[in-house]
């Protein structure tokens, strides 16, 4: 069993993915004391994302490429990768490496120190660590979403949406088969499930740089994410999460 699985959801990332993979491989070859794997989850890309990932996988046996049945969304991609992961710990990170892969050590150390099953990267705990900021309206939208999230689902975290999260295997196996949201609201759902299932989560400040090319639509996705907050509470109250788990097949 590998010590670490790194999941990278990717949609039309041919320009950034090769450099990201090489950076992760170079880092893990030096920093990871045991075996690791990297899972690229292609979300129905129309460019050469999957082909380039396959090419790198032929050069590096640690890299595996998974393909979604069409374009299903980031949440679906992360769940797909998590359910295929074999590591004792599993990290999902964005294909643009907005949070540098070196920040993984902060998550791992915090999880060990706090005896937590989950460690999540945060831009909000120490904003001096942000090198390149998002446009101001996106930052304010994120802060408003966080305040509403705290009221609706009661999570205490300052930043649920940073795409840099580490899960211990027992938490992964309990949470991700139950995940239902396939787009950008999945982060809150996963953290909500973790809390309800009794898994300790620690929030960790990380370095972060905004990268152009975000897939999040301010109008469509922001509205859907707000609605997802209500869906998560409603689904839990109705007992849908306690029924047979969803799969990504």
Residue pairs with C-beta under 8 A, 6 or more apart in sequence:
1 35
1 86
1 87
1 88
2 34
2 35
2 36
2 37
2 86
2 87
2 88
3 32
3 33
3 34
3 35
3 36
3 87
3 88
3 89
4 28
4 32
4 34
4 36
4 37
4 87
4 88
4 89
4 90
4 91
5 36
5 37
5 38
5 39
5 81
5 85
5 86
5 87
5 89
5 90
5 91
6 24
6 28
6 36
6 37
6 38
6 39
6 90
6 91
6 92
6 93
6 101
7 39
7 41
7 78
7 81
7 82
7 85
7 90
7 91
7 92
7 93
8 17
8 20
8 21
8 24
8 38
8 39
8 40
8 41
8 81
8 92
8 93
8 94
8 95
9 41
9 43
9 74
9 77
9 78
9 81
9 92
9 94
9 95
10 17
10 40
10 41
10 42
10 43
10 45
10 49
10 53
10 77
10 95
11 42
11 43
11 44
11 45
11 49
11 71
11 74
11 77
11 215
12 45
12 46
12 47
12 49
13 20
13 45
13 47
13 49
13 95
13 96
14 45
14 47
14 48
14 49
14 52
16 95
16 96
16 211
16 213
17 40
17 49
17 52
17 53
17 95
18 52
18 56
20 95
20 96
20 97
21 38
21 40
21 53
21 56
21 60
21 63
22 56
23 97
23 101
24 38
24 93
24 97
24 101
25 38
25 60
25 62
25 63
27 101
27 102
27 104
28 36
28 38
28 62
28 101
31 102
31 104
31 105
35 62
36 62
36 87
37 62
37 63
37 64
37 85
37 86
37 87
38 60
38 62
38 63
38 64
39 64
39 65
39 66
39 81
39 84
39 85
40 49
40 50
40 53
40 57
40 63
40 64
40 65
40 66
41 66
41 67
41 68
41 77
41 78
41 80
41 81
42 49
42 50
42 53
42 65
42 66
42 67
42 68
43 68
43 71
43 72
43 73
43 74
43 76
43 77
44 67
44 68
44 69
44 70
44 71
44 72
50 65
50 67
53 63
53 65
54 65
56 63
57 63
57 64
57 65
64 84
66 80
66 81
66 84
68 76
68 77
68 80
72 182
73 182
73 183
73 184
73 186
74 163
74 183
74 184
74 186
74 215
75 179
75 181
75 182
75 183
75 184
75 185
75 186
75 189
76 182
76 183
76 248
78 92
78 176
78 186
79 176
79 179
79 182
79 186
79 248
80 248
81 90
81 92
82 90
82 92
82 167
82 172
82 176
83 176
83 177
83 247
83 248
85 172
87 169
88 168
88 169
89 108
89 166
89 167
89 168
89 169
90 166
90 167
90 169
90 172
91 104
91 107
91 164
91 165
91 166
91 167
92 163
92 164
92 165
93 99
93 101
93 163
93 164
94 163
94 164
96 211
96 213
97 211
98 163
98 164
98 208
98 209
98 210
98 211
99 121
99 162
99 163
99 164
99 206
99 207
99 208
100 207
103 121
103 164
103 206
103 207
104 166
106 119
106 121
106 204
106 205
106 206
107 119
107 120
107 121
107 164
107 165
107 166
107 204
107 206
108 119
108 166
110 116
110 119
110 202
110 204
111 117
111 118
111 119
111 166
111 168
111 202
114 200
114 202
115 200
116 199
116 200
116 201
116 202
117 167
117 168
117 170
117 171
117 194
117 199
117 200
117 201
118 165
118 166
118 167
118 168
118 171
118 191
118 194
118 199
118 200
118 201
118 202
119 165
119 166
119 201
119 202
119 203
119 204
120 157
120 159
120 160
120 162
120 164
120 165
120 166
120 191
120 201
120 202
120 203
120 204
121 159
121 162
121 163
121 164
121 165
121 204
121 205
121 206
121 208
122 157
122 158
122 159
122 162
122 203
122 204
122 205
122 206
123 129
123 130
123 159
123 162
123 205
123 206
123 208
124 143
124 146
124 158
124 159
125 158
125 159
125 203
125 204
125 205
126 205
129 205
129 206
129 207
129 208
130 207
130 208
130 209
130 210
131 207
131 208
131 209
132 209
132 210
132 211
133 139
133 210
134 142
134 210
137 218
138 218
141 218
141 222
142 159
142 161
145 161
145 222
145 225
145 226
146 157
146 158
146 159
146 160
148 226
148 229
149 155
149 160
149 188
149 229
150 156
152 229
152 230
152 233
153 188
153 192
153 229
153 232
153 233
155 188
155 191
155 192
155 195
157 191
157 201
157 203
158 203
159 203
160 187
160 188
160 191
161 184
161 187
162 206
162 208
164 206
164 208
165 187
165 190
167 175
168 199
170 199
171 194
171 197
171 199
174 193
174 197
174 199
175 190
175 193
175 194
175 197
175 199
176 190
177 245
177 246
177 247
178 193
178 241
178 245
178 246
179 186
179 189
179 190
179 193
179 246
180 189
180 231
180 235
180 240
180 241
180 246
181 189
181 228
181 231
181 232
183 221
183 224
183 225
183 228
184 216
184 221
184 224
184 225
185 224
185 225
185 227
185 228
185 229
185 231
185 232
186 228
188 225
188 228
188 229
188 232
189 228
189 232
191 201
192 232
192 236
193 241
194 201
195 201
196 236
196 241
216 222
235 241
